[in-house]
Amino acid sequence: MTTEMMSDAIDDAIDNNEEEEETEDLTNQVLDEIGVDVASQLSAAPKGKAAGKRTEESSSSGIDELEKRLAVLRNP
């Protein structure tokens, strides 16, 4: 019986889905009141792959430039 009570108490302490939902609802309500539309702002945000691709391209061209400079130094 005490094991069951302890198990129920632990389950109740860990199970906070209702609190998370209430927090999310309250946050959305506040954002709506101040006129913030998170969904439209997120859709307008740059995507991670596009930013990563630019970095990769610039680093490739940087490597090419360094290789050219190294070749010039090797063959004066």
Buried (B, 14 or more C-beta within 10 A) or exposed (E): EEEEEEEEEEEEEEEEEEEEEEEEEEEEEEEEEEEEEEEEEEEEEEEEEEEEEEEEEEEEEEEEEEEEEEEEEEEE
